[in-house]
Amino acid sequence: MAAILTLTMNPALDVSTGTDRILPTEKLRCTTPGRHPGGGGVNVARVVVRLGGEACAVYPRGGPTGELLDRLLAEEGVHHDAVPVSGMTRESFTVDERQTGEQFRFVMPGPELGEADCDLVLGKLGEPSRPGAFLVVSGSLPPGVRGDFHARVIARARSAGYRVVLDSSGPAYREAVDAGPWLIKPNREEFEKLTGQPARSDDDLVEQARGLLASGRTHAILLSLGADGALAATAEEHRFIRPPAVRVVSAVGAGDSLVGALVLALERGWPLMSAACFGVAAGTAALATPGTELCRREDVERLFSAMCETGEP
């Protein structure tokens, strides 16, 4: 089993295109579409490989779109372990409106999965290749999946020896955090829901992060702050990581790029604060790529060197 495993319960075939203007009832002439594997954990695995690491993506897969997802991952050199299901893997698509620079993202719900499908996915979470391997639980749950599924995954993975990184959202997010992931990556809205308090300043964010860490529910927090970067925190230390300004072409994949780079650096033994800086560099790099593209290695390394002058620890 790979040292980095990712789980995506609602993968997608991401389609991206562009048109001059989006208007009702009109035939909108679009550019040649791009097609990429998609879904939180799938993208995380792609980023790990793109940055020179190895990862295995686990996900349910069905129909022709699922077969294409498998093939596209194989072409990128991403190991995957798909669970066949009867429904069809969803498509999501992104349309860039060229005259305005606006981007429109259409996200489908995904196929309905039964308990038997979920059990097959859980069965893929065997013993890790070494103690302290990482499991990234990322993305939304498709229809039919019980709200406690991610919490069950985390409990099972912890008992198997994984360090679990949670990057999810939705009604069951709190329950998943209560299951004890090693690191969580909430955005500001999710963080405030977890703590039950609004954060009006950086000091508020640090204090609330300390409170959450003191509860013992997680070992580390990487709080995504959008254009303001991120707050990385453990019980012993914290750091605000501010990214350089870049021209934003597309926000798709920025969060997954951040997590992929972060986990790869952690798997290589980097300290959390350096790994978090590498992650923010990757998330920032993804903003400068078009459509559903992820970060590019050369951009990540350049931004990381500029943000963290000491470079790799």
C-alpha beads as a LAMMPS data file, in Angstrom:
LAMMPS data file: protein, C-alpha beads

313 atoms
312 bonds

1 atom types
1 bond types

-500.0 500.0 xlo xhi
-500.0 500.0 ylo yhi
-500.0 500.0 zlo zhi

Masses

1 110.0

Atoms # bond

1 1 1 0.000 0.000 0.000
2 1 1 1.259 3.507 -0.831
3 1 1 2.522 5.802 1.919
4 1 1 -0.143 8.316 0.785
5 1 1 -3.642 6.998 0.197
6 1 1 -6.550 9.229 -0.782
7 1 1 -10.269 8.513 -0.494
8 1 1 -12.840 10.208 -2.732
9 1 1 -16.409 9.028 -2.337
10 1 1 -17.780 11.336 -5.024
11 1 1 -15.203 11.496 -7.840
12 1 1 -15.937 13.298 -11.073
13 1 1 -14.891 13.656 -14.655
14 1 1 -14.139 17.380 -14.790
15 1 1 -14.928 19.088 -18.087
16 1 1 -13.789 22.653 -18.763
17 1 1 -14.481 24.979 -21.660
18 1 1 -14.988 28.655 -22.478
19 1 1 -17.395 30.880 -24.357
20 1 1 -17.655 34.607 -25.099
21 1 1 -20.785 35.264 -23.021
22 1 1 -23.265 33.113 -21.108
23 1 1 -26.737 34.108 -22.255
24 1 1 -30.145 32.427 -21.815
25 1 1 -31.720 30.531 -24.760
26 1 1 -28.735 31.238 -27.044
27 1 1 -26.524 28.572 -28.586
28 1 1 -23.226 29.149 -26.841
29 1 1 -20.254 28.275 -29.044
30 1 1 -17.586 26.840 -26.785
31 1 1 -13.885 26.165 -27.026
32 1 1 -12.503 22.630 -27.269
33 1 1 -13.245 21.012 -23.893
34 1 1 -10.577 19.744 -21.554
35 1 1 -11.229 16.604 -19.508
36 1 1 -9.456 15.758 -16.270
37 1 1 -9.959 13.396 -13.344
38 1 1 -11.688 15.222 -10.513
39 1 1 -12.930 15.034 -6.951
40 1 1 -11.055 16.030 -3.802
41 1 1 -8.901 12.991 -3.055
42 1 1 -8.373 12.176 -6.729
43 1 1 -6.924 15.643 -7.255
44 1 1 -4.791 15.353 -4.125
45 1 1 -3.240 12.138 -5.491
46 1 1 -2.617 13.826 -8.846
47 1 1 -0.815 16.706 -7.145
48 1 1 1.361 14.335 -5.101
49 1 1 2.467 12.580 -8.304
50 1 1 2.903 15.868 -10.152
51 1 1 5.279 17.042 -7.416
52 1 1 7.377 13.894 -7.590
53 1 1 5.734 11.634 -5.005
54 1 1 3.615 8.492 -5.071
55 1 1 -0.006 8.110 -4.053
56 1 1 -2.909 5.745 -4.554
57 1 1 -6.429 7.079 -5.120
58 1 1 -9.348 4.994 -3.844
59 1 1 -12.831 5.798 -5.146
60 1 1 -16.090 4.231 -6.376
61 1 1 -16.326 4.146 -10.167
62 1 1 -19.185 3.432 -12.541
63 1 1 -20.147 3.645 -16.215
64 1 1 -18.240 5.105 -19.163
65 1 1 -17.314 8.267 -17.269
66 1 1 -15.760 6.130 -14.544
67 1 1 -13.775 4.148 -17.114
68 1 1 -12.480 7.388 -18.621
69 1 1 -11.538 8.589 -15.142
70 1 1 -9.470 5.427 -14.652
71 1 1 -7.755 5.864 -18.011
72 1 1 -6.908 9.523 -17.436
73 1 1 -5.375 8.724 -14.050
74 1 1 -3.293 5.937 -15.588
75 1 1 -2.042 8.368 -18.234
76 1 1 -0.850 10.680 -15.441
77 1 1 0.905 7.841 -13.650
78 1 1 -1.433 7.930 -10.654
79 1 1 -2.020 4.578 -8.963
80 1 1 -5.701 3.963 -8.300
81 1 1 -7.863 1.297 -6.703
82 1 1 -11.411 1.798 -7.915
83 1 1 -14.509 0.053 -6.547
84 1 1 -16.995 -0.772 -9.346
85 1 1 -20.537 0.485 -8.627
86 1 1 -23.738 0.336 -10.642
87 1 1 -24.284 4.099 -10.974
88 1 1 -22.391 6.351 -13.366
89 1 1 -19.529 8.520 -12.148
90 1 1 -20.674 12.124 -12.299
91 1 1 -19.465 14.859 -14.597
92 1 1 -18.841 18.394 -13.439
93 1 1 -18.045 21.245 -15.755
94 1 1 -16.518 24.686 -15.642
95 1 1 -17.208 27.447 -18.151
96 1 1 -15.026 30.541 -18.474
97 1 1 -16.841 33.626 -19.799
98 1 1 -14.100 35.277 -21.819
99 1 1 -15.592 38.756 -22.161
100 1 1 -15.911 39.258 -18.414
101 1 1 -13.324 36.854 -16.971
102 1 1 -16.032 35.280 -14.811
103 1 1 -16.007 31.544 -14.167
104 1 1 -19.117 29.364 -13.780
105 1 1 -18.867 25.978 -12.044
106 1 1 -21.602 23.357 -12.388
107 1 1 -21.379 20.482 -9.904
108 1 1 -23.517 17.354 -10.311
109 1 1 -24.666 15.233 -7.327
110 1 1 -23.056 11.905 -8.217
111 1 1 -24.582 8.400 -8.261
112 1 1 -26.452 6.976 -5.295
113 1 1 -24.379 4.459 -3.358
114 1 1 -25.678 1.732 -1.083
115 1 1 -24.253 0.295 2.117
116 1 1 -22.703 -2.605 0.205
117 1 1 -20.809 -0.122 -1.996
118 1 1 -19.556 1.699 1.094
119 1 1 -18.407 -1.554 2.688
120 1 1 -16.375 -2.369 -0.431
121 1 1 -14.683 1.021 -0.232
122 1 1 -13.940 0.554 3.469
123 1 1 -12.379 -2.784 2.621
124 1 1 -9.723 -0.971 0.584
125 1 1 -8.360 0.654 3.733
126 1 1 -6.030 -2.126 4.750
127 1 1 -2.773 -1.906 6.621
128 1 1 -0.563 0.966 5.440
129 1 1 2.811 0.326 3.844
130 1 1 4.589 1.725 6.899
131 1 1 3.656 3.160 10.314
132 1 1 2.415 6.726 10.068
133 1 1 1.328 6.560 6.436
134 1 1 -1.219 9.166 5.414
135 1 1 -4.854 8.784 4.404
136 1 1 -6.430 11.908 2.897
137 1 1 -10.230 11.921 3.234
138 1 1 -11.415 14.605 0.865
139 1 1 -14.549 15.768 -0.897
140 1 1 -18.288 15.450 -0.475
141 1 1 -20.461 12.393 0.094
142 1 1 -22.725 11.227 -2.764
143 1 1 -26.430 10.462 -2.334
144 1 1 -27.263 7.365 -0.303
145 1 1 -24.145 7.430 1.883
146 1 1 -24.753 7.680 5.618
147 1 1 -23.677 10.935 7.208
148 1 1 -21.332 9.149 9.614
149 1 1 -19.333 7.515 6.813
150 1 1 -16.278 9.754 7.078
151 1 1 -16.255 9.298 10.851
152 1 1 -16.290 5.520 10.319
153 1 1 -13.449 5.811 7.807
154 1 1 -11.352 7.847 10.225
155 1 1 -11.907 5.412 13.095
156 1 1 -10.965 2.451 10.900
157 1 1 -7.932 4.200 9.415
158 1 1 -6.614 5.295 12.805
159 1 1 -6.828 1.750 14.130
160 1 1 -4.867 0.606 11.053
161 1 1 -2.092 3.094 11.772
162 1 1 -2.832 5.914 9.314
163 1 1 -2.437 9.598 10.044
164 1 1 -5.705 10.936 8.636
165 1 1 -5.979 14.323 6.917
166 1 1 -9.582 15.516 6.663
167 1 1 -10.654 18.007 3.992
168 1 1 -14.409 17.767 3.733
169 1 1 -17.550 19.752 4.473
170 1 1 -21.285 19.407 4.932
171 1 1 -23.615 18.406 7.760
172 1 1 -21.441 15.482 8.911
173 1 1 -18.204 17.480 9.116
174 1 1 -18.347 17.957 12.888
175 1 1 -18.913 14.235 13.431
176 1 1 -15.896 13.473 11.232
177 1 1 -13.729 15.869 13.245
178 1 1 -14.941 14.228 16.469
179 1 1 -13.548 10.917 15.154
180 1 1 -10.031 12.264 15.650
181 1 1 -8.256 12.980 12.344
182 1 1 -4.557 13.828 12.641
183 1 1 -4.979 17.106 10.714
184 1 1 -8.004 19.063 9.532
185 1 1 -8.131 21.682 6.763
186 1 1 -11.282 23.734 7.245
187 1 1 -12.018 27.019 5.534
188 1 1 -13.000 29.984 7.673
189 1 1 -16.740 29.266 7.552
190 1 1 -16.259 25.603 8.507
191 1 1 -13.841 26.597 11.277
192 1 1 -16.316 29.034 12.822
193 1 1 -19.015 26.360 12.757
194 1 1 -16.679 23.972 14.564
195 1 1 -15.760 26.477 17.243
196 1 1 -19.202 28.077 17.473
197 1 1 -17.645 31.552 17.477
198 1 1 -17.011 34.242 14.861
199 1 1 -13.376 35.232 14.451
200 1 1 -12.925 38.991 14.069
201 1 1 -9.134 39.081 14.104
202 1 1 -6.014 36.961 13.694
203 1 1 -5.781 36.761 17.477
204 1 1 -9.303 35.292 17.578
205 1 1 -8.321 32.659 15.015
206 1 1 -5.253 31.642 17.022
207 1 1 -7.170 31.485 20.296
208 1 1 -9.954 29.401 18.797
209 1 1 -7.462 27.072 17.102
210 1 1 -5.761 26.536 20.456
211 1 1 -9.104 25.711 22.026
212 1 1 -9.919 23.174 19.336
213 1 1 -6.496 21.572 19.646
214 1 1 -6.808 21.452 23.434
215 1 1 -10.008 19.427 23.049
216 1 1 -7.896 16.576 21.667
217 1 1 -10.018 16.166 18.546
218 1 1 -7.103 16.749 16.186
219 1 1 -3.322 17.081 16.328
220 1 1 -2.983 19.916 13.804
221 1 1 -5.024 22.504 11.923
222 1 1 -4.385 24.113 8.571
223 1 1 -7.022 26.826 8.359
224 1 1 -7.510 28.031 4.796
225 1 1 -7.979 31.816 4.639
226 1 1 -8.462 32.232 0.881
227 1 1 -6.441 35.108 -0.531
228 1 1 -4.952 35.691 2.940
229 1 1 -3.208 32.301 2.889
230 1 1 -3.528 29.976 5.857
231 1 1 -3.017 29.518 9.575
232 1 1 -1.046 26.416 10.535
233 1 1 -1.339 25.437 14.193
234 1 1 -0.465 22.715 16.669
235 1 1 -0.573 22.809 20.459
236 1 1 3.074 23.966 20.468
237 1 1 3.216 26.545 17.662
238 1 1 1.322 28.464 15.011
239 1 1 2.139 30.457 11.902
240 1 1 0.218 32.628 9.461
241 1 1 1.399 31.921 5.922
242 1 1 0.753 34.799 3.530
243 1 1 0.990 34.013 -0.201
244 1 1 2.260 36.396 -2.860
245 1 1 -0.288 38.046 -5.120
246 1 1 -0.871 36.233 -8.415
247 1 1 -3.226 36.815 -11.325
248 1 1 -6.151 34.494 -10.670
249 1 1 -7.122 32.525 -13.771
250 1 1 -9.169 29.782 -12.092
251 1 1 -9.805 28.852 -8.458
252 1 1 -10.584 25.228 -9.334
253 1 1 -8.209 22.791 -7.658
254 1 1 -6.463 25.317 -5.405
255 1 1 -7.519 23.618 -2.174
256 1 1 -6.645 20.152 -3.470
257 1 1 -3.256 21.408 -4.644
258 1 1 -2.618 22.795 -1.165
259 1 1 -3.465 19.482 0.513
260 1 1 -1.477 17.398 -1.972
261 1 1 1.700 19.425 -1.494
262 1 1 1.216 19.558 2.278
263 1 1 0.830 15.798 2.657
264 1 1 3.746 15.025 0.326
265 1 1 6.021 17.282 2.376
266 1 1 4.815 15.712 5.632
267 1 1 5.341 12.212 4.225
268 1 1 8.907 13.238 3.403
269 1 1 9.475 14.208 7.023
270 1 1 9.226 17.998 6.783
271 1 1 8.121 19.946 9.872
272 1 1 4.480 21.008 9.733
273 1 1 5.194 24.719 9.280
274 1 1 7.469 24.113 6.283
275 1 1 4.989 21.618 4.832
276 1 1 2.176 24.143 5.260
277 1 1 4.217 26.771 3.421
278 1 1 4.804 24.303 0.579
279 1 1 1.055 23.623 0.516
280 1 1 0.141 27.305 0.334
281 1 1 2.661 27.728 -2.493
282 1 1 0.910 24.922 -4.398
283 1 1 -2.551 26.333 -3.761
284 1 1 -1.390 29.737 -4.970
285 1 1 0.221 28.207 -8.051
286 1 1 -3.067 26.501 -8.953
287 1 1 -4.815 29.873 -9.108
288 1 1 -2.704 30.784 -12.131
289 1 1 -3.679 27.729 -14.206
290 1 1 -6.742 27.657 -16.487
291 1 1 -9.970 25.668 -16.171
292 1 1 -9.707 22.570 -14.006
293 1 1 -5.908 22.408 -14.183
294 1 1 -3.967 21.852 -10.974
295 1 1 -0.677 23.390 -9.867
296 1 1 2.499 23.029 -11.932
297 1 1 5.638 21.788 -10.229
298 1 1 7.891 24.572 -11.494
299 1 1 5.448 27.230 -10.260
300 1 1 5.158 25.593 -6.839
301 1 1 8.919 25.408 -6.377
302 1 1 9.386 29.028 -7.482
303 1 1 6.677 30.351 -5.158
304 1 1 7.897 28.230 -2.251
305 1 1 11.419 29.568 -2.634
306 1 1 10.079 33.124 -2.652
307 1 1 7.789 32.566 0.363
308 1 1 10.167 30.513 2.496
309 1 1 13.698 31.721 1.849
310 1 1 15.272 28.829 3.695
311 1 1 13.760 26.419 1.156
312 1 1 13.333 22.727 1.927
313 1 1 14.217 21.815 5.524

Bonds

1 1 1 2
2 1 2 3
3 1 3 4
4 1 4 5
5 1 5 6
6 1 6 7
7 1 7 8
8 1 8 9
9 1 9 10
10 1 10 11
11 1 11 12
12 1 12 13
13 1 13 14
14 1 14 15
15 1 15 16
16 1 16 17
17 1 17 18
18 1 18 19
19 1 19 20
20 1 20 21
21 1 21 22
22 1 22 23
23 1 23 24
24 1 24 25
25 1 25 26
26 1 26 27
27 1 27 28
28 1 28 29
29 1 29 30
30 1 30 31
31 1 31 32
32 1 32 33
33 1 33 34
34 1 34 35
35 1 35 36
36 1 36 37
37 1 37 38
38 1 38 39
39 1 39 40
40 1 40 41
41 1 41 42
42 1 42 43
43 1 43 44
44 1 44 45
45 1 45 46
46 1 46 47
47 1 47 48
48 1 48 49
49 1 49 50
50 1 50 51
51 1 51 52
52 1 52 53
53 1 53 54
54 1 54 55
55 1 55 56
56 1 56 57
57 1 57 58
58 1 58 59
59 1 59 60
60 1 60 61
61 1 61 62
62 1 62 63
63 1 63 64
64 1 64 65
65 1 65 66
66 1 66 67
67 1 67 68
68 1 68 69
69 1 69 70
70 1 70 71
71 1 71 72
72 1 72 73
73 1 73 74
74 1 74 75
75 1 75 76
76 1 76 77
77 1 77 78
78 1 78 79
79 1 79 80
80 1 80 81
81 1 81 82
82 1 82 83
83 1 83 84
84 1 84 85
85 1 85 86
86 1 86 87
87 1 87 88
88 1 88 89
89 1 89 90
90 1 90 91
91 1 91 92
92 1 92 93
93 1 93 94
94 1 94 95
95 1 95 96
96 1 96 97
97 1 97 98
98 1 98 99
99 1 99 100
100 1 100 101
101 1 101 102
102 1 102 103
103 1 103 104
104 1 104 105
105 1 105 106
106 1 106 107
107 1 107 108
108 1 108 109
109 1 109 110
110 1 110 111
111 1 111 112
112 1 112 113
113 1 113 114
114 1 114 115
115 1 115 116
116 1 116 117
117 1 117 118
118 1 118 119
119 1 119 120
120 1 120 121
121 1 121 122
122 1 122 123
123 1 123 124
124 1 124 125
125 1 125 126
126 1 126 127
127 1 127 128
128 1 128 129
129 1 129 130
130 1 130 131
131 1 131 132
132 1 132 133
133 1 133 134
134 1 134 135
135 1 135 136
136 1 136 137
137 1 137 138
138 1 138 139
139 1 139 140
140 1 140 141
141 1 141 142
142 1 142 143
143 1 143 144
144 1 144 145
145 1 145 146
146 1 146 147
147 1 147 148
148 1 148 149
149 1 149 150
150 1 150 151
151 1 151 152
152 1 152 153
153 1 153 154
154 1 154 155
155 1 155 156
156 1 156 157
157 1 157 158
158 1 158 159
159 1 159 160
160 1 160 161
161 1 161 162
162 1 162 163
163 1 163 164
164 1 164 165
165 1 165 166
166 1 166 167
167 1 167 168
168 1 168 169
169 1 169 170
170 1 170 171
171 1 171 172
172 1 172 173
173 1 173 174
174 1 174 175
175 1 175 176
176 1 176 177
177 1 177 178
178 1 178 179
179 1 179 180
180 1 180 181
181 1 181 182
182 1 182 183
183 1 183 184
184 1 184 185
185 1 185 186
186 1 186 187
187 1 187 188
188 1 188 189
189 1 189 190
190 1 190 191
191 1 191 192
192 1 192 193
193 1 193 194
194 1 194 195
195 1 195 196
196 1 196 197
197 1 197 198
198 1 198 199
199 1 199 200
200 1 200 201
201 1 201 202
202 1 202 203
203 1 203 204
204 1 204 205
205 1 205 206
206 1 206 207
207 1 207 208
208 1 208 209
209 1 209 210
210 1 210 211
211 1 211 212
212 1 212 213
213 1 213 214
214 1 214 215
215 1 215 216
216 1 216 217
217 1 217 218
218 1 218 219
219 1 219 220
220 1 220 221
221 1 221 222
222 1 222 223
223 1 223 224
224 1 224 225
225 1 225 226
226 1 226 227
227 1 227 228
228 1 228 229
229 1 229 230
230 1 230 231
231 1 231 232
232 1 232 233
233 1 233 234
234 1 234 235
235 1 235 236
236 1 236 237
237 1 237 238
238 1 238 239
239 1 239 240
240 1 240 241
241 1 241 242
242 1 242 243
243 1 243 244
244 1 244 245
245 1 245 246
246 1 246 247
247 1 247 248
248 1 248 249
249 1 249 250
250 1 250 251
251 1 251 252
252 1 252 253
253 1 253 254
254 1 254 255
255 1 255 256
256 1 256 257
257 1 257 258
258 1 258 259
259 1 259 260
260 1 260 261
261 1 261 262
262 1 262 263
263 1 263 264
264 1 264 265
265 1 265 266
266 1 266 267
267 1 267 268
268 1 268 269
269 1 269 270
270 1 270 271
271 1 271 272
272 1 272 273
273 1 273 274
274 1 274 275
275 1 275 276
276 1 276 277
277 1 277 278
278 1 278 279
279 1 279 280
280 1 280 281
281 1 281 282
282 1 282 283
283 1 283 284
284 1 284 285
285 1 285 286
286 1 286 287
287 1 287 288
288 1 288 289
289 1 289 290
290 1 290 291
291 1 291 292
292 1 292 293
293 1 293 294
294 1 294 295
295 1 295 296
296 1 296 297
297 1 297 298
298 1 298 299
299 1 299 300
300 1 300 301
301 1 301 302
302 1 302 303
303 1 303 304
304 1 304 305
305 1 305 306
306 1 306 307
307 1 307 308
308 1 308 309
309 1 309 310
310 1 310 311
311 1 311 312
312 1 312 313
